[in-house]
């Protein structure tokens, strides 16, 4: 079995959960696993002696302060690599420090295979950071032995826009261990949830129209919008959302220990996305036995169970009518929740994700990828 070092310099709970869940599952498969993560642990994971932490910046973007603070932390990581001599180093999310570390380790002549997960290979239309995301991926992919993606959309984007010469491997997304099935409480029967960071690609510009129409059709329906607004979202739009009479807006980052309450207090999750590559929100919904309501866009298809309710893009009135119909038909909503839970449990388990990683590592070490070895 491969000796693996998983690295994430992120302070985001979702990425930390991804790091430590993957490491535990790989260890269960028999791999010799080490991790490097941030000292600012926000995921609630209990760390052991093989979970090394270093001081990290609050953002993955390049900056003067990030560059100067990297020296001590990267020295610690480089020393660990020299001591452990991993067969594979896997960056589980993007960060400017990844590239700095890769260059430093290669200059030391340490032989290892380099793997990187690309969660959003080309970012999203309208995001201010999109150009930076693409530039980062184009630079670092030249030095990788394999890229891991979590959807056919991400795979297609990587091939079309980045054109890497290394292996591209598709592995199921398995952020968290699956919860037991739990039907929505009767008190949540007319409550809907829009969860996660407010971004334009998640359809937040349509929220006021959708919410106003829902209230017109059924003023007893309550909607919670929970998540930190992106810097790209204007204050005027946030104010419009907050002013909707049926909406409670929690416009702040939702800590990990509060996530479950939001899903349990709702019967359905609103995902009127205009584009996507993968979605932790959808997986959270399924794990909590809640269906999602999405537009019928191509990128969404592989994340929806057969027979899932969808709406033609981007008809806000039909979206509102469909939601009102579901929340006034508790049996149909409950069946959709059960179908979503079963589908998610089959498709998106942490063990499936780890098995996908292990297959990539084994192919690289055995040289059976069919791709010529990268010349350092």
N, C-alpha and C positions, 0 to 999 in steps of 0.2 A: 504493500500500500504506500501511496505517496506521502511524503512529509510536506505539509502545506502551511503556508503563512497567509492568513487572511488579514487585509489591512483596510481600515476605514478611519480617516481623520475627521469624520463628521460629528457634529454635536446634535444632529437631528435624531430624535428617538426612533423613527422608522428605519433609518440606516443602521443605527446601533442594534436594533432588534434583528435586522437582516444579518448583520455580522455575527452576533452571538447565537442566533438560531441555526445558521448555516454551520458554524463551527461545531456545535453540539451534535448535529445530525451527521456531519462528516466523521466525527470521532466515533459515533455509534456504528458507522460503517467500517471502522477499523483504521481510519487514517490517523496519522500523527499530526495533530493540528495545534497551531499557535495562532494567536490573534494580536494585532496592534490596534488600539482604539484610543479615543479621547479620554482624558482624566475627568472630563465633564460628562459623567455617565447619567443619561436622562431616560434610559429605557427600562430601568428597574431590574436589570439583570445582575445576578450575583457573580462576581468575577473570581477566577481561580488563578493559580500560579502561572498558567500558560496564557493568561489574558493580560498582556502588557499594555499599559496606558502611558500616554505622553500628553503634554500640554499642546493644545491645538487652537487655531484661530476660530472665531465664531462663524466665518464664512469661507467657502472653498475658493473664492475669487482671488486672483493675484493682487497683491498690494505691497507697499514698502514694508509695512509693519509685519505682514505675514512672512515676507522673505527673511527679515532679520530674526524673527522669532523661531524660524524653522531650524536653525543650526543645532541647538541643543537637542531638540526632539528628534531630528533626523539622525543625529549622531547616535542616539540611543537605539533607534530602529536598525541602523546599519550595523551596530555592534551585535544586536540580536541575530541579524541575518548571518554575520560572520561566524557566530557561535553555533547556531542551529543548522545552517546550511540546508535550507528548504529546497525540495525538488521543484516546488511551484510557489510563486508569490502571486496572490490574487487580490487586486484592488477591487473592492466591491462597490465603489461609487467614485465619481469624478472628484478631483481635488488637485490644485496646482502643486501641492507637495508630492503627489504621486510621481510626477515627471521629474522633480528634483531628486527624489530618492532613487528612481530607476537609473538616472544618469550617474549618480554617485556609486551605486552598487556595481554597475557595469564597468566603471573606471577602475574599481578594485579587482576586476577580473573574476568575480564570483559567478559561477555558472548556475543558472536557474531558468525556469520557464516563467514567462510573464503572461498573466491573464488579467483581463479587466472587464467588469460588467458595465455595459452601456445602457442605462435606464431610459434615457431620452436621447437617442443618437444625434438628432438635429434640432432638439428643442421644440418649441411650439410657435406657430404664427402669432405675432403680436407681442411676444415676450421680449423685454429689453435685453435679456441676457442671451438671446438666441445665437447671435454671432459669436459670442465668447464660447458657448457650448460647442458649436461646430468647429471652431478653431482649435479648441483643446483636444477634441476627439481626433481631428485630422493630424495633429502633431504627435500625440501619444500612440496612435494606432500603428505608426511606422516601426515602433519598437516592441510590439506585442507578438506573442505566439498564438494567442487566442482571444477572441472577444465573445463574451456571453451576453445574450439578449433574452428578454422574457416574453416576446410576442412576435408573430409573423410580421406585423407592421414595423417593429424595430429592426428586424432582420432585413426587410426590404429597404428601409431607409439607410441602413448601414451599407448595404451593397451598392445602392444607387448613388448616394451622396458622398460617402467616405471612401469607397473602393479599396478596402484593406487587402493586403496580400497574405493575411494570416487566416486561421480557422475562425469561422463564425458559427457559434453553437447556440441553439435554442434550448432553453431550459425553463420548465414551469416556474412561475413566481410563487414562492412559499414564504411569505414574510413572518407569519406567526403560526403557532400550533392551533389546530382547529378546536373550536368550542363545541360542547354538546348542543344538540338541537334544543331550542327554546322558543316556543311560539310567542308572538307579541301579546303583552298584557292587554286586557280589554280597555284599560284606561288610556292605552296608546293608539286605540283604533282609528282615531281621526287626527293623527299627528304624523307629519312628514319631516324629514331631515335632509338638509343640504350641508355636507360635512367636508372639511378640508380647506386648504388654502384657496382664497378667492382669486382665481385667474380668469382671464378672458377665454382661454380655450376650454375652460370648464363651464362656460355659458353664463357667467355671472351678469353679463350685460343684458341678458334676457330675463333675469330674475324679476324685476319690477312688473313687466308685462305678464309673466306667468303667475306671479303671486296675486296681482290685482284680479286677474281672471278667475283664479281659484276662489278668492274671497267673494267675487260676484256670484259664482255658481253655488258656493256652499260656505257661508260665513262661519260655520262651526269648525272648519278645518284649521288646525294650528300648524305653523311651519317654524322650525328652528334652523337658523343659518349659523354654523359654528366653524370658525377658522380665521386665520390671520389674512387680511387682505394683502395682495401683492402690491408692490410699490407702483406698478403700472396702472392699478385701478384708481380712478380719480375719487376724491372725497365726495363729490356730488353724487356719484353712483352709489357709494356706500350709504349716504344719507337717504337716497331714494329707497334703497332696500329696507333700511331701518324704519322708514315711514309707512311701509305697507301695514295695514291694520291687522293682518293675521300673522305677522312675523315677529319672532324674537331673534335679535341679532347679537351673537357673542363674537365680536370682531377682534379676537385675540388668538394667540397660539394655544391649542388645546393640549394640555399635558397628558402623558400616557395614562396616568391613573384615573383620568376623567373620561376617557374615550368611551368606555363601556356604557356609562350612564346615558350618553347621548343616543346610542343605538337602541338601548333597551326602552327608552321613552318614546320611540317612534315605531311606526308600522312599515314604513317604506322610505327608501333613500333616493333623493333626486340627483340624477347625473345627466343633465342636459348638455353633455360635452359636445363641442364642435370638432374636436380631434383628440387623439390619445395614442399612447404606445402601450401603457400598462396602467394599472390603477390600484393602489393600496386601499383607497376608499371602497371600491367595489368588493375587494376581498374582505375588508372589515365588515361590510354589510352582509355578505354571505355567511361569514363566520358567526355573526350574531343572528342568523336565520331571518334576515330581512332582504326582500327583493329590491331591485333598483328599477327606476324608470328612465330609459335612455332614448335618444334619437337613433333612428336606424341608419347609422353610419358604418362604413366598412370596417374601420378600426375596432369597433365595439364588438363585432360578431363573435370573435373567439372567446370573449369574456362573458357571454350570455348563455344560459341554458336553453335548450330547445323549447320553443313555445313562449319565451319571455315576452312580456309586453314592451312594445317599442312604438315610437311615434315618428312620422315622416319629418325629416330635417327641413327647416327649423321652425315648425309650426307651433308657436307658443300657445295659441288657443286650443289646438288639439291636445297638446301636452297637458294643459290644465284640465281639459275635459276627461282625459284618460285617468289622470290622478284622482280626480273627484269620483269617477266611477269606481275605481279600485278601493278607495277608502270608504265608500258606501256599500261595498260588497266584501265584508270581512272574510267570508269563506274563500273567495278567489284570491284575496290578498294573502291569506294564510297559506294556501296551496302554492302560490308563487314564492313565498318565503321558504317553504319546505323544499321545493325544487331547486332554489338557489343554494340552499345549504348543502344539499346532496351533490349538486354539480360542483360547487367550490371544494368540497371535501375530496372529491375524486380528482379534480384537475389541478389544484393549487396547494398541495400539502408541502410542508418543509422537507419531508423525506424525499418527495419527488424532485424538488429543487436540488437537494444535496446529491441525489443519484445522478442528476444531469451534470453537476459540477465534477463529480468523481469520474464520469465517463470522459469529460474533457481532459482532466489531469492524466488519466491512464493513456489516452491517445497521444498526448504530447510526450510523455515519458517513453512510450514504446515506439514513437516515431511513426505511428500508423494513421496520421491525419491525411496523408496524401498530398501534403503541401511541403515544398522544400524548406529545410531548416533555415531560420533567420540568421543572417550573418551579422554578428556583433561588431 
